[in-house]
């Protein structure tokens, strides 16, 4: 009876830990669909484009693709994450993708596709964030530095920060119609 209970308890703990293991391998991203009444598709696109030109603080900004007819905007931004090496912080560049799409009922956006630039002298060489975090987790000093969790948390924070900046900007222009775009 004790062995059956112990086996059940061990099996339960294993099943409970599987979602947390699977969660750590998932990509870092933030996305949202927003319903907006009163603002047209063109106005929403124009507001998103204005934010990308004036309010997007994650530079250098790259690969900007704006399509007014489709109401879509796609660009890549840059941020930094820190790892620890011998208790000294080391900054590493990360790139992410921001994607916006205006619809007839509102808009949706996503911050994701994080990549790490492991060597700033070779900025064209990138590694997906999931792979970089896996490399950090395999490092023999990770039990002291927790660099894998540190980098993942910082990337999640960056995704939330970008989304908050964008949503705040869009909320400040909510309700403006197509007629008011471009007028002072």
MODELLER restraints for C-alpha pairs under 7 A, 6 or more apart:
rsr = mdl.restraints
at = mdl.atoms
rsr.add(forms.Gaussian(group=physical.xy_distance, feature=features.Distance(at['CA:25:A'], at['CA:130:A']), mean=6.43, stdev=0.5))
rsr.add(forms.Gaussian(group=physical.xy_distance, feature=features.Distance(at['CA:27:A'], at['CA:130:A']), mean=6.15, stdev=0.5))
rsr.add(forms.Gaussian(group=physical.xy_distance, feature=features.Distance(at['CA:28:A'], at['CA:112:A']), mean=6.20, stdev=0.5))
rsr.add(forms.Gaussian(group=physical.xy_distance, feature=features.Distance(at['CA:28:A'], at['CA:114:A']), mean=6.95, stdev=0.5))
rsr.add(forms.Gaussian(group=physical.xy_distance, feature=features.Distance(at['CA:28:A'], at['CA:155:A']), mean=6.84, stdev=0.5))
rsr.add(forms.Gaussian(group=physical.xy_distance, feature=features.Distance(at['CA:28:A'], at['CA:156:A']), mean=5.85, stdev=0.5))
rsr.add(forms.Gaussian(group=physical.xy_distance, feature=features.Distance(at['CA:29:A'], at['CA:111:A']), mean=5.47, stdev=0.5))
rsr.add(forms.Gaussian(group=physical.xy_distance, feature=features.Distance(at['CA:29:A'], at['CA:112:A']), mean=4.24, stdev=0.5))
rsr.add(forms.Gaussian(group=physical.xy_distance, feature=features.Distance(at['CA:29:A'], at['CA:159:A']), mean=6.26, stdev=0.5))
rsr.add(forms.Gaussian(group=physical.xy_distance, feature=features.Distance(at['CA:30:A'], at['CA:110:A']), mean=5.63, stdev=0.5))
rsr.add(forms.Gaussian(group=physical.xy_distance, feature=features.Distance(at['CA:30:A'], at['CA:111:A']), mean=5.13, stdev=0.5))
rsr.add(forms.Gaussian(group=physical.xy_distance, feature=features.Distance(at['CA:30:A'], at['CA:112:A']), mean=6.47, stdev=0.5))
rsr.add(forms.Gaussian(group=physical.xy_distance, feature=features.Distance(at['CA:30:A'], at['CA:159:A']), mean=5.95, stdev=0.5))
rsr.add(forms.Gaussian(group=physical.xy_distance, feature=features.Distance(at['CA:30:A'], at['CA:160:A']), mean=6.51, stdev=0.5))
rsr.add(forms.Gaussian(group=physical.xy_distance, feature=features.Distance(at['CA:31:A'], at['CA:109:A']), mean=5.52, stdev=0.5))
rsr.add(forms.Gaussian(group=physical.xy_distance, feature=features.Distance(at['CA:31:A'], at['CA:110:A']), mean=3.99, stdev=0.5))
rsr.add(forms.Gaussian(group=physical.xy_distance, feature=features.Distance(at['CA:31:A'], at['CA:111:A']), mean=6.13, stdev=0.5))
rsr.add(forms.Gaussian(group=physical.xy_distance, feature=features.Distance(at['CA:32:A'], at['CA:108:A']), mean=5.59, stdev=0.5))
rsr.add(forms.Gaussian(group=physical.xy_distance, feature=features.Distance(at['CA:32:A'], at['CA:109:A']), mean=5.70, stdev=0.5))
rsr.add(forms.Gaussian(group=physical.xy_distance, feature=features.Distance(at['CA:32:A'], at['CA:110:A']), mean=6.57, stdev=0.5))
rsr.add(forms.Gaussian(group=physical.xy_distance, feature=features.Distance(at['CA:33:A'], at['CA:107:A']), mean=5.98, stdev=0.5))
rsr.add(forms.Gaussian(group=physical.xy_distance, feature=features.Distance(at['CA:33:A'], at['CA:108:A']), mean=4.19, stdev=0.5))
rsr.add(forms.Gaussian(group=physical.xy_distance, feature=features.Distance(at['CA:33:A'], at['CA:109:A']), mean=6.70, stdev=0.5))
rsr.add(forms.Gaussian(group=physical.xy_distance, feature=features.Distance(at['CA:34:A'], at['CA:106:A']), mean=5.58, stdev=0.5))
rsr.add(forms.Gaussian(group=physical.xy_distance, feature=features.Distance(at['CA:34:A'], at['CA:107:A']), mean=5.41, stdev=0.5))
rsr.add(forms.Gaussian(group=physical.xy_distance, feature=features.Distance(at['CA:34:A'], at['CA:108:A']), mean=5.92, stdev=0.5))
rsr.add(forms.Gaussian(group=physical.xy_distance, feature=features.Distance(at['CA:35:A'], at['CA:105:A']), mean=5.67, stdev=0.5))
rsr.add(forms.Gaussian(group=physical.xy_distance, feature=features.Distance(at['CA:35:A'], at['CA:106:A']), mean=4.47, stdev=0.5))
rsr.add(forms.Gaussian(group=physical.xy_distance, feature=features.Distance(at['CA:35:A'], at['CA:107:A']), mean=6.72, stdev=0.5))
rsr.add(forms.Gaussian(group=physical.xy_distance, feature=features.Distance(at['CA:36:A'], at['CA:105:A']), mean=5.90, stdev=0.5))
rsr.add(forms.Gaussian(group=physical.xy_distance, feature=features.Distance(at['CA:36:A'], at['CA:106:A']), mean=4.48, stdev=0.5))
rsr.add(forms.Gaussian(group=physical.xy_distance, feature=features.Distance(at['CA:37:A'], at['CA:105:A']), mean=6.70, stdev=0.5))
rsr.add(forms.Gaussian(group=physical.xy_distance, feature=features.Distance(at['CA:37:A'], at['CA:175:A']), mean=6.80, stdev=0.5))
rsr.add(forms.Gaussian(group=physical.xy_distance, feature=features.Distance(at['CA:38:A'], at['CA:175:A']), mean=5.05, stdev=0.5))
rsr.add(forms.Gaussian(group=physical.xy_distance, feature=features.Distance(at['CA:38:A'], at['CA:176:A']), mean=6.83, stdev=0.5))
rsr.add(forms.Gaussian(group=physical.xy_distance, feature=features.Distance(at['CA:38:A'], at['CA:177:A']), mean=6.16, stdev=0.5))
rsr.add(forms.Gaussian(group=physical.xy_distance, feature=features.Distance(at['CA:39:A'], at['CA:174:A']), mean=6.91, stdev=0.5))
rsr.add(forms.Gaussian(group=physical.xy_distance, feature=features.Distance(at['CA:39:A'], at['CA:175:A']), mean=5.14, stdev=0.5))
rsr.add(forms.Gaussian(group=physical.xy_distance, feature=features.Distance(at['CA:39:A'], at['CA:176:A']), mean=5.37, stdev=0.5))
rsr.add(forms.Gaussian(group=physical.xy_distance, feature=features.Distance(at['CA:39:A'], at['CA:177:A']), mean=4.49, stdev=0.5))
rsr.add(forms.Gaussian(group=physical.xy_distance, feature=features.Distance(at['CA:39:A'], at['CA:178:A']), mean=6.69, stdev=0.5))
rsr.add(forms.Gaussian(group=physical.xy_distance, feature=features.Distance(at['CA:40:A'], at['CA:104:A']), mean=6.89, stdev=0.5))
rsr.add(forms.Gaussian(group=physical.xy_distance, feature=features.Distance(at['CA:40:A'], at['CA:177:A']), mean=5.79, stdev=0.5))
rsr.add(forms.Gaussian(group=physical.xy_distance, feature=features.Distance(at['CA:40:A'], at['CA:178:A']), mean=5.70, stdev=0.5))
rsr.add(forms.Gaussian(group=physical.xy_distance, feature=features.Distance(at['CA:41:A'], at['CA:71:A']), mean=6.98, stdev=0.5))
rsr.add(forms.Gaussian(group=physical.xy_distance, feature=features.Distance(at['CA:41:A'], at['CA:102:A']), mean=5.55, stdev=0.5))
rsr.add(forms.Gaussian(group=physical.xy_distance, feature=features.Distance(at['CA:41:A'], at['CA:103:A']), mean=5.81, stdev=0.5))
rsr.add(forms.Gaussian(group=physical.xy_distance, feature=features.Distance(at['CA:41:A'], at['CA:104:A']), mean=5.61, stdev=0.5))
rsr.add(forms.Gaussian(group=physical.xy_distance, feature=features.Distance(at['CA:42:A'], at['CA:71:A']), mean=6.82, stdev=0.5))
rsr.add(forms.Gaussian(group=physical.xy_distance, feature=features.Distance(at['CA:42:A'], at['CA:178:A']), mean=6.34, stdev=0.5))
rsr.add(forms.Gaussian(group=physical.xy_distance, feature=features.Distance(at['CA:43:A'], at['CA:177:A']), mean=6.19, stdev=0.5))
rsr.add(forms.Gaussian(group=physical.xy_distance, feature=features.Distance(at['CA:43:A'], at['CA:178:A']), mean=4.88, stdev=0.5))
rsr.add(forms.Gaussian(group=physical.xy_distance, feature=features.Distance(at['CA:43:A'], at['CA:181:A']), mean=6.19, stdev=0.5))
rsr.add(forms.Gaussian(group=physical.xy_distance, feature=features.Distance(at['CA:44:A'], at['CA:102:A']), mean=6.22, stdev=0.5))
rsr.add(forms.Gaussian(group=physical.xy_distance, feature=features.Distance(at['CA:45:A'], at['CA:71:A']), mean=5.43, stdev=0.5))
rsr.add(forms.Gaussian(group=physical.xy_distance, feature=features.Distance(at['CA:45:A'], at['CA:102:A']), mean=5.88, stdev=0.5))
rsr.add(forms.Gaussian(group=physical.xy_distance, feature=features.Distance(at['CA:47:A'], at['CA:170:A']), mean=6.71, stdev=0.5))
rsr.add(forms.Gaussian(group=physical.xy_distance, feature=features.Distance(at['CA:51:A'], at['CA:169:A']), mean=6.92, stdev=0.5))
rsr.add(forms.Gaussian(group=physical.xy_distance, feature=features.Distance(at['CA:58:A'], at['CA:77:A']), mean=5.16, stdev=0.5))
rsr.add(forms.Gaussian(group=physical.xy_distance, feature=features.Distance(at['CA:58:A'], at['CA:78:A']), mean=5.12, stdev=0.5))
rsr.add(forms.Gaussian(group=physical.xy_distance, feature=features.Distance(at['CA:58:A'], at['CA:79:A']), mean=6.03, stdev=0.5))
rsr.add(forms.Gaussian(group=physical.xy_distance, feature=features.Distance(at['CA:59:A'], at['CA:77:A']), mean=5.76, stdev=0.5))
rsr.add(forms.Gaussian(group=physical.xy_distance, feature=features.Distance(at['CA:59:A'], at['CA:78:A']), mean=5.34, stdev=0.5))
rsr.add(forms.Gaussian(group=physical.xy_distance, feature=features.Distance(at['CA:60:A'], at['CA:77:A']), mean=6.32, stdev=0.5))
rsr.add(forms.Gaussian(group=physical.xy_distance, feature=features.Distance(at['CA:60:A'], at['CA:78:A']), mean=5.88, stdev=0.5))
rsr.add(forms.Gaussian(group=physical.xy_distance, feature=features.Distance(at['CA:61:A'], at['CA:76:A']), mean=5.76, stdev=0.5))
rsr.add(forms.Gaussian(group=physical.xy_distance, feature=features.Distance(at['CA:61:A'], at['CA:77:A']), mean=4.77, stdev=0.5))
rsr.add(forms.Gaussian(group=physical.xy_distance, feature=features.Distance(at['CA:61:A'], at['CA:78:A']), mean=6.68, stdev=0.5))
rsr.add(forms.Gaussian(group=physical.xy_distance, feature=features.Distance(at['CA:62:A'], at['CA:75:A']), mean=6.12, stdev=0.5))
rsr.add(forms.Gaussian(group=physical.xy_distance, feature=features.Distance(at['CA:62:A'], at['CA:76:A']), mean=5.02, stdev=0.5))
rsr.add(forms.Gaussian(group=physical.xy_distance, feature=features.Distance(at['CA:62:A'], at['CA:77:A']), mean=6.41, stdev=0.5))
rsr.add(forms.Gaussian(group=physical.xy_distance, feature=features.Distance(at['CA:63:A'], at['CA:75:A']), mean=5.33, stdev=0.5))
rsr.add(forms.Gaussian(group=physical.xy_distance, feature=features.Distance(at['CA:63:A'], at['CA:76:A']), mean=5.90, stdev=0.5))
rsr.add(forms.Gaussian(group=physical.xy_distance, feature=features.Distance(at['CA:64:A'], at['CA:74:A']), mean=5.78, stdev=0.5))
rsr.add(forms.Gaussian(group=physical.xy_distance, feature=features.Distance(at['CA:64:A'], at['CA:75:A']), mean=4.29, stdev=0.5))
rsr.add(forms.Gaussian(group=physical.xy_distance, feature=features.Distance(at['CA:64:A'], at['CA:76:A']), mean=6.91, stdev=0.5))
rsr.add(forms.Gaussian(group=physical.xy_distance, feature=features.Distance(at['CA:65:A'], at['CA:73:A']), mean=5.76, stdev=0.5))
rsr.add(forms.Gaussian(group=physical.xy_distance, feature=features.Distance(at['CA:65:A'], at['CA:74:A']), mean=5.08, stdev=0.5))
rsr.add(forms.Gaussian(group=physical.xy_distance, feature=features.Distance(at['CA:65:A'], at['CA:75:A']), mean=6.20, stdev=0.5))
rsr.add(forms.Gaussian(group=physical.xy_distance, feature=features.Distance(at['CA:66:A'], at['CA:72:A']), mean=5.99, stdev=0.5))
rsr.add(forms.Gaussian(group=physical.xy_distance, feature=features.Distance(at['CA:66:A'], at['CA:73:A']), mean=4.48, stdev=0.5))
rsr.add(forms.Gaussian(group=physical.xy_distance, feature=features.Distance(at['CA:66:A'], at['CA:74:A']), mean=6.41, stdev=0.5))
rsr.add(forms.Gaussian(group=physical.xy_distance, feature=features.Distance(at['CA:67:A'], at['CA:73:A']), mean=6.33, stdev=0.5))
rsr.add(forms.Gaussian(group=physical.xy_distance, feature=features.Distance(at['CA:71:A'], at['CA:101:A']), mean=5.71, stdev=0.5))
rsr.add(forms.Gaussian(group=physical.xy_distance, feature=features.Distance(at['CA:71:A'], at['CA:102:A']), mean=5.08, stdev=0.5))
rsr.add(forms.Gaussian(group=physical.xy_distance, feature=features.Distance(at['CA:72:A'], at['CA:100:A']), mean=5.49, stdev=0.5))
rsr.add(forms.Gaussian(group=physical.xy_distance, feature=features.Distance(at['CA:72:A'], at['CA:101:A']), mean=4.44, stdev=0.5))
rsr.add(forms.Gaussian(group=physical.xy_distance, feature=features.Distance(at['CA:72:A'], at['CA:102:A']), mean=6.37, stdev=0.5))
rsr.add(forms.Gaussian(group=physical.xy_distance, feature=features.Distance(at['CA:73:A'], at['CA:99:A']), mean=5.82, stdev=0.5))
rsr.add(forms.Gaussian(group=physical.xy_distance, feature=features.Distance(at['CA:73:A'], at['CA:100:A']), mean=5.02, stdev=0.5))
rsr.add(forms.Gaussian(group=physical.xy_distance, feature=features.Distance(at['CA:73:A'], at['CA:101:A']), mean=6.55, stdev=0.5))
rsr.add(forms.Gaussian(group=physical.xy_distance, feature=features.Distance(at['CA:74:A'], at['CA:98:A']), mean=5.70, stdev=0.5))
rsr.add(forms.Gaussian(group=physical.xy_distance, feature=features.Distance(at['CA:74:A'], at['CA:99:A']), mean=4.52, stdev=0.5))
rsr.add(forms.Gaussian(group=physical.xy_distance, feature=features.Distance(at['CA:74:A'], at['CA:100:A']), mean=6.36, stdev=0.5))
rsr.add(forms.Gaussian(group=physical.xy_distance, feature=features.Distance(at['CA:75:A'], at['CA:97:A']), mean=5.79, stdev=0.5))
rsr.add(forms.Gaussian(group=physical.xy_distance, feature=features.Distance(at['CA:75:A'], at['CA:98:A']), mean=5.43, stdev=0.5))
rsr.add(forms.Gaussian(group=physical.xy_distance, feature=features.Distance(at['CA:75:A'], at['CA:99:A']), mean=6.73, stdev=0.5))
rsr.add(forms.Gaussian(group=physical.xy_distance, feature=features.Distance(at['CA:76:A'], at['CA:95:A']), mean=6.60, stdev=0.5))
rsr.add(forms.Gaussian(group=physical.xy_distance, feature=features.Distance(at['CA:76:A'], at['CA:96:A']), mean=5.51, stdev=0.5))
rsr.add(forms.Gaussian(group=physical.xy_distance, feature=features.Distance(at['CA:76:A'], at['CA:97:A']), mean=4.42, stdev=0.5))
rsr.add(forms.Gaussian(group=physical.xy_distance, feature=features.Distance(at['CA:76:A'], at['CA:98:A']), mean=6.12, stdev=0.5))
rsr.add(forms.Gaussian(group=physical.xy_distance, feature=features.Distance(at['CA:77:A'], at['CA:95:A']), mean=5.60, stdev=0.5))
rsr.add(forms.Gaussian(group=physical.xy_distance, feature=features.Distance(at['CA:77:A'], at['CA:96:A']), mean=5.45, stdev=0.5))
rsr.add(forms.Gaussian(group=physical.xy_distance, feature=features.Distance(at['CA:77:A'], at['CA:97:A']), mean=6.33, stdev=0.5))
rsr.add(forms.Gaussian(group=physical.xy_distance, feature=features.Distance(at['CA:78:A'], at['CA:93:A']), mean=6.91, stdev=0.5))
rsr.add(forms.Gaussian(group=physical.xy_distance, feature=features.Distance(at['CA:78:A'], at['CA:94:A']), mean=5.72, stdev=0.5))
rsr.add(forms.Gaussian(group=physical.xy_distance, feature=features.Distance(at['CA:78:A'], at['CA:95:A']), mean=4.52, stdev=0.5))
rsr.add(forms.Gaussian(group=physical.xy_distance, feature=features.Distance(at['CA:78:A'], at['CA:96:A']), mean=6.44, stdev=0.5))
rsr.add(forms.Gaussian(group=physical.xy_distance, feature=features.Distance(at['CA:79:A'], at['CA:93:A']), mean=5.88, stdev=0.5))
rsr.add(forms.Gaussian(group=physical.xy_distance, feature=features.Distance(at['CA:79:A'], at['CA:94:A']), mean=5.24, stdev=0.5))
rsr.add(forms.Gaussian(group=physical.xy_distance, feature=features.Distance(at['CA:79:A'], at['CA:95:A']), mean=6.31, stdev=0.5))
rsr.add(forms.Gaussian(group=physical.xy_distance, feature=features.Distance(at['CA:80:A'], at['CA:91:A']), mean=6.15, stdev=0.5))
rsr.add(forms.Gaussian(group=physical.xy_distance, feature=features.Distance(at['CA:80:A'], at['CA:92:A']), mean=5.49, stdev=0.5))
rsr.add(forms.Gaussian(group=physical.xy_distance, feature=features.Distance(at['CA:80:A'], at['CA:93:A']), mean=4.57, stdev=0.5))
rsr.add(forms.Gaussian(group=physical.xy_distance, feature=features.Distance(at['CA:80:A'], at['CA:94:A']), mean=5.56, stdev=0.5))
rsr.add(forms.Gaussian(group=physical.xy_distance, feature=features.Distance(at['CA:81:A'], at['CA:91:A']), mean=5.64, stdev=0.5))
rsr.add(forms.Gaussian(group=physical.xy_distance, feature=features.Distance(at['CA:81:A'], at['CA:92:A']), mean=5.37, stdev=0.5))
rsr.add(forms.Gaussian(group=physical.xy_distance, feature=features.Distance(at['CA:81:A'], at['CA:93:A']), mean=6.49, stdev=0.5))
rsr.add(forms.Gaussian(group=physical.xy_distance, feature=features.Distance(at['CA:81:A'], at['CA:94:A']), mean=6.92, stdev=0.5))
rsr.add(forms.Gaussian(group=physical.xy_distance, feature=features.Distance(at['CA:81:A'], at['CA:151:A']), mean=6.04, stdev=0.5))
rsr.add(forms.Gaussian(group=physical.xy_distance, feature=features.Distance(at['CA:81:A'], at['CA:154:A']), mean=6.03, stdev=0.5))
rsr.add(forms.Gaussian(group=physical.xy_distance, feature=features.Distance(at['CA:81:A'], at['CA:155:A']), mean=6.97, stdev=0.5))
rsr.add(forms.Gaussian(group=physical.xy_distance, feature=features.Distance(at['CA:82:A'], at['CA:89:A']), mean=5.88, stdev=0.5))
rsr.add(forms.Gaussian(group=physical.xy_distance, feature=features.Distance(at['CA:82:A'], at['CA:90:A']), mean=5.29, stdev=0.5))
rsr.add(forms.Gaussian(group=physical.xy_distance, feature=features.Distance(at['CA:82:A'], at['CA:91:A']), mean=4.48, stdev=0.5))
rsr.add(forms.Gaussian(group=physical.xy_distance, feature=features.Distance(at['CA:82:A'], at['CA:92:A']), mean=6.07, stdev=0.5))
rsr.add(forms.Gaussian(group=physical.xy_distance, feature=features.Distance(at['CA:82:A'], at['CA:151:A']), mean=6.66, stdev=0.5))
rsr.add(forms.Gaussian(group=physical.xy_distance, feature=features.Distance(at['CA:83:A'], at['CA:89:A']), mean=5.58, stdev=0.5))
rsr.add(forms.Gaussian(group=physical.xy_distance, feature=features.Distance(at['CA:83:A'], at['CA:90:A']), mean=5.26, stdev=0.5))
rsr.add(forms.Gaussian(group=physical.xy_distance, feature=features.Distance(at['CA:83:A'], at['CA:91:A']), mean=6.62, stdev=0.5))
rsr.add(forms.Gaussian(group=physical.xy_distance, feature=features.Distance(at['CA:83:A'], at['CA:147:A']), mean=5.52, stdev=0.5))
rsr.add(forms.Gaussian(group=physical.xy_distance, feature=features.Distance(at['CA:83:A'], at['CA:151:A']), mean=6.74, stdev=0.5))
rsr.add(forms.Gaussian(group=physical.xy_distance, feature=features.Distance(at['CA:84:A'], at['CA:90:A']), mean=6.02, stdev=0.5))
rsr.add(forms.Gaussian(group=physical.xy_distance, feature=features.Distance(at['CA:84:A'], at['CA:145:A']), mean=6.09, stdev=0.5))
rsr.add(forms.Gaussian(group=physical.xy_distance, feature=features.Distance(at['CA:84:A'], at['CA:147:A']), mean=6.61, stdev=0.5))
rsr.add(forms.Gaussian(group=physical.xy_distance, feature=features.Distance(at['CA:92:A'], at['CA:117:A']), mean=6.75, stdev=0.5))
rsr.add(forms.Gaussian(group=physical.xy_distance, feature=features.Distance(at['CA:92:A'], at['CA:118:A']), mean=6.49, stdev=0.5))
rsr.add(forms.Gaussian(group=physical.xy_distance, feature=features.Distance(at['CA:93:A'], at['CA:116:A']), mean=6.02, stdev=0.5))
rsr.add(forms.Gaussian(group=physical.xy_distance, feature=features.Distance(at['CA:93:A'], at['CA:117:A']), mean=5.35, stdev=0.5))
rsr.add(forms.Gaussian(group=physical.xy_distance, feature=features.Distance(at['CA:94:A'], at['CA:114:A']), mean=6.70, stdev=0.5))
rsr.add(forms.Gaussian(group=physical.xy_distance, feature=features.Distance(at['CA:94:A'], at['CA:115:A']), mean=5.55, stdev=0.5))
rsr.add(forms.Gaussian(group=physical.xy_distance, feature=features.Distance(at['CA:94:A'], at['CA:116:A']), mean=4.39, stdev=0.5))
rsr.add(forms.Gaussian(group=physical.xy_distance, feature=features.Distance(at['CA:94:A'], at['CA:117:A']), mean=5.91, stdev=0.5))
rsr.add(forms.Gaussian(group=physical.xy_distance, feature=features.Distance(at['CA:95:A'], at['CA:114:A']), mean=5.58, stdev=0.5))
rsr.add(forms.Gaussian(group=physical.xy_distance, feature=features.Distance(at['CA:95:A'], at['CA:115:A']), mean=5.17, stdev=0.5))
rsr.add(forms.Gaussian(group=physical.xy_distance, feature=features.Distance(at['CA:95:A'], at['CA:116:A']), mean=6.32, stdev=0.5))
rsr.add(forms.Gaussian(group=physical.xy_distance, feature=features.Distance(at['CA:96:A'], at['CA:111:A']), mean=6.89, stdev=0.5))
rsr.add(forms.Gaussian(group=physical.xy_distance, feature=features.Distance(at['CA:96:A'], at['CA:112:A']), mean=5.65, stdev=0.5))
rsr.add(forms.Gaussian(group=physical.xy_distance, feature=features.Distance(at['CA:96:A'], at['CA:113:A']), mean=5.41, stdev=0.5))
rsr.add(forms.Gaussian(group=physical.xy_distance, feature=features.Distance(at['CA:96:A'], at['CA:114:A']), mean=4.39, stdev=0.5))
rsr.add(forms.Gaussian(group=physical.xy_distance, feature=features.Distance(at['CA:96:A'], at['CA:115:A']), mean=6.37, stdev=0.5))
rsr.add(forms.Gaussian(group=physical.xy_distance, feature=features.Distance(at['CA:97:A'], at['CA:111:A']), mean=5.73, stdev=0.5))
rsr.add(forms.Gaussian(group=physical.xy_distance, feature=features.Distance(at['CA:97:A'], at['CA:112:A']), mean=5.37, stdev=0.5))
rsr.add(forms.Gaussian(group=physical.xy_distance, feature=features.Distance(at['CA:97:A'], at['CA:113:A']), mean=5.57, stdev=0.5))
rsr.add(forms.Gaussian(group=physical.xy_distance, feature=features.Distance(at['CA:97:A'], at['CA:114:A']), mean=6.94, stdev=0.5))
rsr.add(forms.Gaussian(group=physical.xy_distance, feature=features.Distance(at['CA:98:A'], at['CA:110:A']), mean=5.77, stdev=0.5))
rsr.add(forms.Gaussian(group=physical.xy_distance, feature=features.Distance(at['CA:98:A'], at['CA:111:A']), mean=4.65, stdev=0.5))
rsr.add(forms.Gaussian(group=physical.xy_distance, feature=features.Distance(at['CA:98:A'], at['CA:112:A']), mean=6.69, stdev=0.5))
rsr.add(forms.Gaussian(group=physical.xy_distance, feature=features.Distance(at['CA:99:A'], at['CA:109:A']), mean=5.41, stdev=0.5))
rsr.add(forms.Gaussian(group=physical.xy_distance, feature=features.Distance(at['CA:99:A'], at['CA:110:A']), mean=5.24, stdev=0.5))
rsr.add(forms.Gaussian(group=physical.xy_distance, feature=features.Distance(at['CA:99:A'], at['CA:111:A']), mean=6.61, stdev=0.5))
rsr.add(forms.Gaussian(group=physical.xy_distance, feature=features.Distance(at['CA:100:A'], at['CA:108:A']), mean=5.93, stdev=0.5))
rsr.add(forms.Gaussian(group=physical.xy_distance, feature=features.Distance(at['CA:100:A'], at['CA:109:A']), mean=4.33, stdev=0.5))
rsr.add(forms.Gaussian(group=physical.xy_distance, feature=features.Distance(at['CA:100:A'], at['CA:110:A']), mean=6.69, stdev=0.5))
rsr.add(forms.Gaussian(group=physical.xy_distance, feature=features.Distance(at['CA:101:A'], at['CA:107:A']), mean=5.60, stdev=0.5))
rsr.add(forms.Gaussian(group=physical.xy_distance, feature=features.Distance(at['CA:101:A'], at['CA:108:A']), mean=5.45, stdev=0.5))
rsr.add(forms.Gaussian(group=physical.xy_distance, feature=features.Distance(at['CA:101:A'], at['CA:109:A']), mean=6.30, stdev=0.5))
rsr.add(forms.Gaussian(group=physical.xy_distance, feature=features.Distance(at['CA:102:A'], at['CA:108:A']), mean=6.58, stdev=0.5))
rsr.add(forms.Gaussian(group=physical.xy_distance, feature=features.Distance(at['CA:111:A'], at['CA:159:A']), mean=5.79, stdev=0.5))
rsr.add(forms.Gaussian(group=physical.xy_distance, feature=features.Distance(at['CA:111:A'], at['CA:163:A']), mean=6.89, stdev=0.5))
rsr.add(forms.Gaussian(group=physical.xy_distance, feature=features.Distance(at['CA:114:A'], at['CA:128:A']), mean=6.25, stdev=0.5))
rsr.add(forms.Gaussian(group=physical.xy_distance, feature=features.Distance(at['CA:114:A'], at['CA:129:A']), mean=5.51, stdev=0.5))
rsr.add(forms.Gaussian(group=physical.xy_distance, feature=features.Distance(at['CA:115:A'], at['CA:126:A']), mean=5.94, stdev=0.5))
rsr.add(forms.Gaussian(group=physical.xy_distance, feature=features.Distance(at['CA:115:A'], at['CA:127:A']), mean=5.39, stdev=0.5))
rsr.add(forms.Gaussian(group=physical.xy_distance, feature=features.Distance(at['CA:115:A'], at['CA:128:A']), mean=4.33, stdev=0.5))
rsr.add(forms.Gaussian(group=physical.xy_distance, feature=features.Distance(at['CA:115:A'], at['CA:129:A']), mean=4.89, stdev=0.5))
rsr.add(forms.Gaussian(group=physical.xy_distance, feature=features.Distance(at['CA:116:A'], at['CA:126:A']), mean=5.41, stdev=0.5))
rsr.add(forms.Gaussian(group=physical.xy_distance, feature=features.Distance(at['CA:116:A'], at['CA:127:A']), mean=5.17, stdev=0.5))
rsr.add(forms.Gaussian(group=physical.xy_distance, feature=features.Distance(at['CA:116:A'], at['CA:128:A']), mean=6.17, stdev=0.5))
rsr.add(forms.Gaussian(group=physical.xy_distance, feature=features.Distance(at['CA:116:A'], at['CA:129:A']), mean=5.74, stdev=0.5))
rsr.add(forms.Gaussian(group=physical.xy_distance, feature=features.Distance(at['CA:117:A'], at['CA:123:A']), mean=6.03, stdev=0.5))
rsr.add(forms.Gaussian(group=physical.xy_distance, feature=features.Distance(at['CA:117:A'], at['CA:125:A']), mean=6.25, stdev=0.5))
rsr.add(forms.Gaussian(group=physical.xy_distance, feature=features.Distance(at['CA:117:A'], at['CA:126:A']), mean=4.70, stdev=0.5))
rsr.add(forms.Gaussian(group=physical.xy_distance, feature=features.Distance(at['CA:117:A'], at['CA:127:A']), mean=6.54, stdev=0.5))
rsr.add(forms.Gaussian(group=physical.xy_distance, feature=features.Distance(at['CA:118:A'], at['CA:126:A']), mean=6.79, stdev=0.5))
rsr.add(forms.Gaussian(group=physical.xy_distance, feature=features.Distance(at['CA:133:A'], at['CA:148:A']), mean=4.92, stdev=0.5))
rsr.add(forms.Gaussian(group=physical.xy_distance, feature=features.Distance(at['CA:133:A'], at['CA:152:A']), mean=6.96, stdev=0.5))
rsr.add(forms.Gaussian(group=physical.xy_distance, feature=features.Distance(at['CA:136:A'], at['CA:142:A']), mean=6.68, stdev=0.5))
rsr.add(forms.Gaussian(group=physical.xy_distance, feature=features.Distance(at['CA:136:A'], at['CA:147:A']), mean=6.14, stdev=0.5))
rsr.add(forms.Gaussian(group=physical.xy_distance, feature=features.Distance(at['CA:136:A'], at['CA:148:A']), mean=5.13, stdev=0.5))
rsr.add(forms.Gaussian(group=physical.xy_distance, feature=features.Distance(at['CA:137:A'], at['CA:148:A']), mean=5.24, stdev=0.5))
